[in-house]
């Protein structure tokens, strides 16, 4: 047993969520910007990604201050400190995955735009963290307004499984502002950013140029050249906003230690990504109408070589495009706030998905949703409904080694309904409860009797209490329960009659129950702020239970004295069984510790911040994915100048 594991579990008694700053208040309903906090504003008519109060009570916010303190190389380095979140990094075709509450997936929203499935790992790995103002982590069943439901097609347009990461980029707050940052790090990393912009009564503009490079020996090196821009115009009640991001990058993929894949010497070069979105909003007074369009284009070349055969070479081209159109309206009607909308997403990969190279896939998903929240005094009740339908213009189903063409097929619609309530029972004490019922259509696969799999039905329930007893003590407890009927699973295999060496997976529907708890405490006392959270998750199916980290502990601690700030982050992930191309083996069972020391001061009418930091202090080559060890300890320094 990992010797630190019992100590970590005991520390649960003193544990904590929600890193704070001086703006922390005693009330659980707070919109103050703290390094990690709960946002509980309810449905806002001017914020399409806002949540009802019963769901927002669980929302964590990681602000710019925390991002800077942790000195991340990408977004995933920050997310590992959020409650019940763990990050899996691997060395092959996807840079990383964000998981929550066991092995459940998180959808991604960037400035209000839904990003389909595995495309997110490519965009998030290259998006400059300097552009991010805050990250909202939504871990509940209230997300019907954020993106499409899982659809079972096997493509990338299925939406949230356990919630969303909502990333909001920087918007200028002053007439003129600027920033320059330089960073050097072990393993020959050099990073620089320059940002400038401003805001007036008529609009705003912000532009950032970013260069990031690590020279490493054929497994952890990368180079990223990025340009990000964001601007807006105001015409009375009408506002127009445009944001765009382009990058030209390359990335070496870490070498596996497992037989069968340890000889792979791969690099993505180049990685070219272009993404932009346009948002128009009109404020009617008691209501706001929003129209949004987004487009993304990804082009990557995977150079596949061999460690043992220097002459071996294979080039794999990957292309993906997606378009997102969303129209919604939110309106205040007395004590009610109503939001309704429609959206359509188009996704096309002419070169094929990760593991179906050369087989084009083209999908479209159309969805509609409605949400209502009633709020009166200390009580709020909300309800929502969503329906999505996916069409496959072109795709392939895998049957053994064969691929069967699927064209012009419209799948059955999938639906979900959510109901929630919140009661601010006493000053500083809030109770909440949520439920969600939903369906997911089954993939087209081989079954034992040749029939189609039934649709999978899901029930989710969640309840908890959020308290603010003192400024130095804010405990919170959340309990959740998920029941799934007819989930598609592999139950056996049979030989392919056309190829005796080929095995075909046989599927059947299976019922399972997953449940868990999250305990958190946070506080602020005389310059010291802390956050730690413990989560426990279990599944009644033994195979599924073995493949999730049952326990996680995440947290951040800060201490500030006369301009000097010390910050530490800790993330513990329990041991679990991992299955991937490297085989089956043990992953997790590690504790990652980061530390930074910063000094902030004013000089020459500029704000300065100098920082020394270390990530993975214990120099552990831990494996979040079996067969792919982490890089180990990293030390570095950052200097920032802003006005």
C-alpha positions in Angstrom: 0.0 0.0 0.0 1.2 3.5 -0.7 2.4 4.7 2.7 1.0 8.2 2.2 -2.5 6.9 1.5 -3.7 6.5 5.1 -2.3 9.9 6.0 -4.2 11.5 3.2 -7.4 9.8 4.2 -6.9 11.0 7.8 -6.3 14.5 6.5 -9.8 14.3 5.2 -11.0 15.4 8.7 -9.2 18.7 8.2 -9.7 18.7 4.5 -11.0 21.5 2.4 -12.4 22.9 -1.0 -12.4 26.4 -2.2 -9.3 28.4 -2.0 -10.0 32.0 -0.9 -8.8 35.6 -0.9 -9.7 38.7 1.1 -13.0 39.0 -0.8 -14.4 35.8 0.8 -17.7 36.4 2.6 -19.6 34.3 5.1 -22.6 33.9 2.9 -22.7 30.9 0.5 -24.3 33.0 -2.2 -21.3 35.0 -3.4 -20.1 36.2 -6.8 -16.8 37.6 -5.4 -13.7 36.6 -7.4 -11.6 34.3 -5.2 -8.9 31.9 -6.3 -11.2 28.9 -6.1 -14.7 29.4 -4.9 -18.3 28.6 -5.5 -20.3 30.8 -7.9 -24.0 30.9 -7.1 -25.6 33.6 -9.2 -28.4 31.5 -10.6 -29.6 31.8 -14.2 -28.3 35.2 -15.5 -30.1 36.6 -18.5 -26.8 38.0 -19.9 -24.7 34.8 -19.3 -25.7 31.9 -21.6 -23.5 29.5 -19.6 -24.9 30.5 -16.2 -26.5 27.8 -14.0 -29.6 27.7 -11.7 -28.8 28.2 -8.0 -29.2 24.5 -7.1 -26.4 23.7 -9.6 -24.3 26.7 -9.2 -23.8 26.0 -5.6 -21.4 23.2 -6.7 -19.5 25.2 -9.2 -15.8 25.8 -8.6 -14.0 28.8 -10.1 -10.3 28.8 -10.6 -9.2 32.4 -11.1 -6.3 34.1 -12.8 -4.4 34.5 -9.5 -4.4 30.7 -8.9 -3.4 30.0 -12.5 -0.4 32.3 -12.1 0.6 30.8 -8.7 0.7 27.2 -10.1 2.7 28.2 -13.2 1.1 25.5 -15.4 2.5 24.4 -18.8 -1.1 23.9 -20.0 -4.7 24.0 -18.7 -4.5 20.4 -17.4 -1.8 21.3 -14.9 -4.4 23.6 -13.2 -7.4 21.3 -13.3 -5.8 18.6 -11.2 -6.5 20.8 -8.1 -10.2 21.0 -8.6 -12.5 18.7 -6.4 -12.7 15.1 -7.6 -10.8 15.9 -10.9 -7.9 13.9 -12.1 -5.9 14.2 -15.3 -4.7 11.4 -17.5 -1.8 12.2 -19.7 -0.6 9.7 -22.3 2.0 9.6 -25.1 0.1 8.5 -28.2 -2.8 10.2 -30.0 -4.5 12.3 -27.3 -2.4 14.7 -25.1 -4.6 14.4 -22.0 -8.1 13.7 -20.6 -9.9 15.5 -17.8 -11.9 13.0 -15.7 -14.2 13.6 -12.7 -15.9 11.5 -10.1 -14.2 8.3 -11.1 -13.9 7.8 -14.8 -16.6 10.2 -16.1 -15.9 12.8 -18.8 -16.2 16.5 -18.8 -17.4 18.5 -21.7 -15.5 21.7 -22.7 -16.9 25.2 -23.3 -14.6 28.0 -24.3 -16.1 31.5 -24.3 -19.6 30.0 -24.6 -18.6 27.6 -27.5 -19.0 23.9 -27.1 -15.9 22.0 -28.3 -16.6 18.4 -29.5 -15.1 15.4 -27.7 -11.4 14.5 -28.3 -10.8 17.8 -30.3 -10.6 19.4 -26.9 -7.4 17.7 -25.9 -5.7 19.2 -28.9 -7.0 22.7 -28.4 -6.5 22.8 -24.6 -2.9 21.5 -24.9 -2.1 24.5 -27.2 -4.3 27.3 -25.8 -2.0 29.7 -24.0 -2.9 29.8 -20.3 -2.0 33.5 -20.2 -5.3 34.1 -22.1 -7.5 32.5 -19.4 -9.3 34.7 -16.9 -11.0 31.9 -15.0 -12.1 28.3 -15.3 -15.4 27.1 -14.0 -15.8 23.4 -13.1 -19.4 22.2 -13.2 -19.8 18.8 -11.6 -23.5 18.0 -11.5 -26.5 17.1 -13.6 -27.7 20.7 -14.2 -25.8 21.3 -17.5 -28.7 21.0 -20.0 -28.1 24.5 -21.3 -24.4 24.1 -21.9 -24.1 21.4 -24.6 -25.5 18.3 -26.3 -26.2 15.0 -24.6 -24.2 11.8 -25.1 -25.6 10.2 -28.3 -23.9 6.8 -28.5 -22.9 7.2 -32.2 -19.2 6.6 -31.5 -18.3 10.0 -32.9 -17.3 13.1 -31.1 -20.6 15.1 -30.8 -21.8 13.4 -27.6 -21.8 15.9 -24.8 -21.4 15.9 -21.1 -21.2 12.8 -18.9 -20.6 14.5 -15.5 -20.4 18.2 -16.2 -18.4 20.8 -18.0 -15.2 22.9 -17.9 -16.3 26.4 -18.8 -13.2 28.5 -19.8 -13.5 32.3 -19.9 -10.7 34.2 -21.6 -9.5 37.7 -20.6 -11.4 40.9 -21.3 -9.7 44.2 -20.7 -10.9 46.2 -17.6 -8.9 49.4 -18.1 -8.6 52.1 -20.8 -5.1 50.8 -21.6 -3.4 47.8 -20.1 -0.5 45.5 -21.0 1.5 42.5 -19.9 4.9 41.0 -20.6 5.9 37.6 -19.0 9.1 35.6 -19.3 9.5 32.0 -18.0 12.4 29.6 -17.9 12.2 26.1 -16.7 14.2 22.8 -16.4 14.2 20.5 -19.4 15.2 23.5 -21.5 11.8 25.2 -21.5 11.5 28.9 -22.5 8.2 30.7 -22.5 7.3 34.3 -23.3 4.0 36.2 -23.6 3.1 39.8 -24.6 -0.4 41.1 -24.2 -2.0 44.5 -24.8 -5.5 46.0 -24.9 -8.0 48.4 -23.5 -11.7 49.2 -23.1 -13.8 52.2 -23.8 -17.5 53.1 -23.8 -17.7 51.8 -27.3 -15.9 48.5 -27.0 -12.7 46.6 -26.1 -9.8 44.9 -27.7 -7.1 42.5 -26.4 -4.3 40.7 -28.3 -1.8 38.2 -27.0 1.3 36.7 -28.7 2.7 33.6 -27.0 5.8 31.5 -27.7 6.5 28.3 -25.7 9.3 25.8 -26.3 10.8 22.8 -24.5 13.8 21.1 -26.0 13.8 17.5 -24.8 15.2 14.2 -26.0 12.5 12.8 -28.2 9.6 12.4 -25.8 8.6 15.6 -23.9 9.7 18.4 -26.2 7.3 20.8 -27.8 7.1 24.2 -29.6 4.0 26.4 -29.6 3.6 29.7 -31.4 0.2 31.2 -30.8 -1.8 34.4 -31.4 -5.0 35.2 -29.6 -7.3 38.1 -30.1 -10.6 39.2 -28.5 -12.7 42.3 -29.2 -16.1 43.8 -28.8 -18.3 46.7 -29.9 -21.2 48.2 -28.1 -24.1 49.9 -29.8 -26.5 50.8 -27.0 -28.5 47.6 -26.3 -26.6 45.7 -29.0 -23.2 44.1 -28.4 -20.9 42.3 -30.8 -17.9 40.2 -29.7 -15.3 38.3 -31.7 -12.5 36.1 -30.5 -10.0 34.0 -32.4 -7.0 31.8 -31.8 -4.4 30.4 -34.1 -1.4 28.2 -33.3 1.5 26.5 -35.2 3.0 23.9 -32.9 4.8 20.6 -32.6 4.8 18.0 -29.8 6.9 14.9 -29.1 5.0 12.0 -27.6 6.4 10.4 -24.4 7.9 7.0 -24.8 6.0 4.1 -23.3 7.7 1.5 -21.0 5.3 -1.3 -22.0 6.2 -4.1 -24.5 4.5 -3.7 -27.8 4.5 0.1 -27.8 7.8 1.0 -26.2 9.5 1.2 -29.6 7.2 3.9 -30.9 9.0 7.3 -31.5 6.2 9.7 -32.5 6.0 13.4 -32.9 3.2 15.7 -34.1 4.7 18.2 -36.4 3.1 20.5 -37.4 -0.1 21.1 -35.3 -2.0 23.9 -37.0 -5.2 25.0 -35.2 -7.5 27.9 -36.1 -10.6 28.8 -34.1 -12.9 31.8 -33.9 -16.3 32.7 -32.6 -18.7 35.6 -33.2 -21.4 36.5 -30.6 -24.2 39.1 -31.0 -26.4 39.9 -28.1 -29.4 42.3 -27.7 -30.6 43.4 -24.3 -34.3 44.1 -24.2 -34.3 45.1 -20.6 -36.0 42.1 -19.0 -34.5 39.7 -21.5 -31.4 39.1 -23.6 -31.3 37.4 -27.0 -27.9 35.9 -28.1 -26.8 34.5 -31.4 -23.4 32.8 -31.6 -21.3 31.1 -34.3 -18.0 29.3 -34.0 -15.7 27.5 -36.4 -12.6 25.4 -35.7 -10.1 23.9 -38.1 -7.4 21.4 -37.0 -4.6 20.0 -39.2 -2.0 17.7 -37.8 0.8 15.5 -39.1 1.8 12.5 -37.0 5.3 11.4 -37.8 5.7 7.8 -36.7 9.2 6.5 -36.3 10.9 3.6 -34.4 13.6 3.7 -31.7 15.1 0.4 -32.9 14.8 1.1 -36.6 16.0 4.6 -37.5 15.0 4.2 -41.1 11.4 3.4 -40.4 8.9 6.2 -41.1 5.2 6.6 -41.5 3.2 9.9 -41.9 -0.4 10.1 -40.8 -2.4 13.2 -41.7 -5.3 14.3 -39.4 -7.9 16.9 -40.3 -10.9 18.0 -38.4 -13.5 20.8 -38.7 -16.5 21.8 -36.7 -19.1 24.6 -36.8 -21.4 25.5 -34.0 -24.5 27.8 -34.2 -26.5 28.7 -31.1 -29.5 30.9 -30.6 -31.0 31.5 -27.1 -33.1 33.9 -25.2 -33.3 34.5 -21.4 -36.1 36.5 -19.8 -37.1 37.7 -16.3 -40.8 37.1 -15.5 -41.4 38.1 -12.0 -39.8 35.5 -9.7 -39.0 33.3 -12.7 -36.0 33.4 -15.0 -36.5 31.4 -18.2 -33.9 30.4 -20.8 -34.6 28.6 -24.0 -32.5 27.9 -27.1 -31.5 25.8 -30.1 -28.2 24.9 -31.4 -26.6 22.9 -34.2 -23.1 21.4 -34.4 -21.4 20.1 -37.6 -18.3 17.9 -37.3 -16.2 16.4 -40.1 -12.9 14.5 -40.1 -12.1 13.7 -43.8 -9.0 11.8 -42.6 -10.8 9.7 -40.0 -10.9 9.5 -36.2 -7.9 8.7 -34.0 -8.2 4.9 -34.4 -10.0 4.8 -37.7 -7.4 6.6 -39.9 -8.4 7.0 -43.5 -12.2 6.5 -42.9 -14.1 9.8 -43.1 -16.7 10.7 -40.5 -19.2 13.5 -40.9 -21.8 14.2 -38.2 -24.4 16.8 -37.3 -26.3 17.3 -34.0 -29.3 19.4 -33.5 -30.5 20.3 -30.0 -33.1 22.3 -28.2 -33.4 23.1 -24.5 -35.6 25.1 -22.0 -34.8 25.9 -18.4 -36.8 27.8 -15.8 -35.8 28.9 -12.3 -38.1 30.3 -9.7 -36.5 32.2 -6.9 -38.2 33.8 -3.9 -36.4 34.7 -0.7 -34.3 31.8 0.5 -35.9 29.2 -1.8 -35.3 28.4 -5.4 -36.7 25.6 -7.6 -35.6 25.0 -11.2 -36.5 22.6 -14.0 -35.0 21.9 -17.4 -35.6 19.8 -20.5 -33.3 19.0 -23.4 -33.5 17.0 -26.6 -30.8 16.2 -29.2 -30.7 14.3 -32.4 -27.6 13.2 -34.3 -27.3 12.5 -38.0 -24.4 10.6 -39.6 -23.8 11.9 -43.1 -20.9 9.5 -43.5 -19.2 7.1 -41.1 -18.2 3.5 -40.4 -19.1 0.9 -37.9 -16.3 -1.5 -36.9 -17.2 -5.2 -37.1 -14.1 -7.1 -36.3 -11.4 -6.0 -38.8 -14.1 -4.9 -41.3 -15.7 -1.5 -41.5 -19.3 -1.1 -42.6 -20.3 2.1 -44.4 -23.0 4.2 -42.7 -24.5 7.1 -44.8 -27.4 9.5 -44.4 -28.6 7.9 -41.1 -30.5 9.8 -38.5 -30.3 8.3 -35.0 -33.2 8.3 -32.5 -33.3 11.5 -30.4 -31.9 11.5 -26.9 -33.5 13.4 -24.1 -32.9 14.5 -20.5 -34.9 16.3 -17.8 -33.5 17.9 -14.7 -35.1 19.2 -11.5 -33.4 21.0 -8.7 -34.0 23.0 -5.5 -32.0 25.0 -3.1 -32.9 26.4 0.4 -30.8 28.9 2.2 -32.0 27.5 5.6 -29.9 29.7 7.9 -27.4 32.5 7.4 -24.4 30.7 6.1 -26.1 27.3 5.6 -27.6 26.2 2.2 -29.1 22.8 1.3 -29.6 21.7 -2.2 -30.8 18.7 -4.2 -30.8 17.8 -7.9 -32.1 15.0 -10.1 -31.7 14.2 -13.8 -33.3 11.5 -16.0 -32.0 10.9 -19.4 -31.6 8.4 -22.3 -28.7 7.6 -24.7 -29.2 5.6 -27.9 -27.0 2.5 -28.3 -24.1 2.1 -30.8 -24.6 -0.3 -33.7 -22.6 -3.3 -32.7 -22.8 -7.1 -32.8 -25.0 -8.7 -30.1 -25.6 -12.3 -28.9 -28.9 -12.8 -30.6 -28.4 -10.4 -33.5 -30.9 -7.8 -32.2 -30.2 -4.1 -31.7 -29.1 -3.0 -28.3 -31.8 -1.1 -26.4 -31.4 2.6 -25.5 -29.5 3.2 -22.2 -31.4 5.1 -19.5 -29.7 7.1 -16.8 -31.0 8.4 -13.4 -28.8 10.8 -11.4 -29.5 12.2 -7.9 -27.4 14.6 -5.9 -27.8 16.4 -2.5 -25.6 18.3 -0.2 -25.0 21.1 2.2 -22.8 24.2 1.8 -21.9 26.2 4.9 -19.9 29.3 5.9 -19.5 29.0 9.6 -16.6 31.3 10.0 -14.2 33.1 7.5 -11.7 30.4 8.4 -14.1 27.4 8.2 -16.3 26.7 5.2 -17.2 23.0 5.1 -19.3 21.4 2.3 -20.6 17.9 1.7 -22.0 16.5 -1.5 -23.5 13.0 -2.1 -24.3 11.7 -5.6 -25.9 8.6 -7.1 -26.0 7.4 -10.7 -28.0 4.4 -12.0 -27.7 3.3 -15.6 -29.8 0.7 -17.3 -28.7 -1.2 -20.4 -25.3 0.3 -20.7 -23.5 -1.3 -23.7 -20.6 -3.6 -22.6 -18.5 -6.4 -24.2 -19.6 -9.7 -22.9 -17.8 -12.2 -25.2 -16.0 -12.5 -28.5 -16.4 -14.8 -31.6 -14.2 -15.6 -34.5 -14.8 -13.6 -37.7 -16.0 -16.2 -40.3 -14.2 -14.2 -43.0 -10.9 -14.1 -41.1 -10.3 -16.8 -38.4 -7.5 -14.7 -36.9 -9.9 -11.9 -36.2 -12.1 -11.6 -33.1 -15.4 -9.7 -33.0 -16.7 -8.2 -29.8 -20.1 -9.2 -28.7 -22.1 -6.7 -26.8 -25.1 -6.8 -24.4 -26.8 -4.3 -22.1 -25.7 -4.1 -18.5 -27.0 -2.3 -15.4 -24.7 -0.6 -13.0 -24.8 1.9 -10.1 -22.1 4.5 -9.3 -22.2 6.6 -6.1 -19.9 8.8 -4.2 -19.2 11.7 -1.9 -17.2 14.9 -1.9 -16.1 16.5 1.4 -14.5 19.9 1.4 -13.5 22.6 3.8 -11.8 26.0 3.1 -11.0 29.2 4.8 -9.0 32.4 5.3 -7.2 33.6 8.4 -4.7 36.4 8.6 -3.1 36.1 5.2 -3.5 32.3 5.1 -6.0 30.7 2.8 -6.5 27.0 2.2 -8.5 24.5 0.2 -8.5 20.7 0.3 -11.2 18.4 -0.9 -11.6 14.6 -0.7 -13.8 12.5 -2.9 -14.8 8.9 -2.8 -16.4 7.1 -5.7 -17.5 3.4 -6.2 -19.3 1.3 -8.7 -21.2 -1.9 -8.0 -19.8 -3.5 -11.2 -16.4 -5.0 -10.1 -14.7 -4.5 -13.5 -15.7 -0.8 -13.7 -14.9 -0.3 -10.0 -11.4 -1.5 -10.5 -10.8 0.9 -13.4 -11.6 4.1 -11.5 -9.5 5.9 -8.8 -11.9 5.5 -5.8 -10.2 8.2 -3.8 -8.8 11.6 -4.8 -7.5 14.4 -2.6 -6.9 17.9 -4.2 -6.0 21.2 -2.7 -4.1 24.5 -2.7 -2.7 26.5 0.2 -1.6 30.2 0.1 0.2 32.5 2.6 0.8 36.1 1.9 3.0 38.5 4.0 4.1 42.0 2.8 4.0 41.2 -0.9 5.5 37.7 -0.6 3.2 34.8 -1.4 3.9 31.1 -0.9 1.6 28.7 -2.6 1.5 24.9 -2.5 -0.8 22.5 -4.4 -1.3 18.8 -3.8 -3.2 16.1 -5.8 -3.5 12.5 -4.7 -4.9 9.9 -7.0 -5.8 6.4 -5.8 -4.5 3.3 -7.6 -6.7 1.9 -10.4 -6.5 -0.6 -13.3 -5.8 1.0 -16.6 -6.5 -0.6 -20.0 -5.0 0.9 -23.2 -2.8 0.2 -26.2 0.1 -0.5 -23.8 -1.9 -3.3 -22.2 -3.5 -3.7 -18.8 -1.7 -2.6 -15.6 -1.7 -0.4 -12.5 -1.9 3.4 -12.7 -2.4 6.1 -10.2 -1.3 5.6 -6.6 0.7 8.8 -6.5 0.8 12.2 -4.9 1.8 15.2 -6.9 3.0 18.3 -5.0 3.7 21.7 -6.5 5.2 24.8 -4.8 5.8 28.5 -5.7 7.3 31.5 -4.0 6.4 35.0 -5.4 7.2 38.6 -4.6 5.0 41.4 -6.0 5.9 45.1 -6.0 5.3 48.4 -7.8 8.2 50.2 -9.5 8.4 52.7 -12.4 4.6 52.9 -12.5 4.4 49.2 -13.3 3.3 46.1 -11.4 6.0 43.5 -11.1 6.0 39.9 -9.9 8.9 37.6 -9.6 8.4 33.9 -8.9 10.3 30.7 -8.2 8.4 27.4 -8.5 8.7 23.6 -8.6 6.2 21.1 -10.0 6.2 17.4 -8.9 8.5 18.1 -6.0 9.0 14.4 -5.2 10.4 13.8 -8.7 7.9 10.9 -9.1 7.7 9.4 -12.6 4.1 8.5 -11.8 1.7 7.0 -14.4 -1.7 8.5 -14.8 -2.0 6.1 -17.8 -0.5 2.7 -17.6 2.8 2.5 -19.5 3.4 6.2 -19.9 5.5 7.7 -17.0 5.4 11.4 -16.1 8.4 13.7 -16.8 9.4 14.1 -13.2 10.4 17.2 -11.2 10.3 20.6 -12.9 11.8 23.8 -11.5 11.5 27.2 -13.0 11.3 31.0 -12.6 8.8 33.6 -14.0 9.0 37.4 -14.2 5.9 39.4 -15.0 5.5 43.1 -15.7 2.0 44.7 -16.1 0.3 48.1 -16.3 
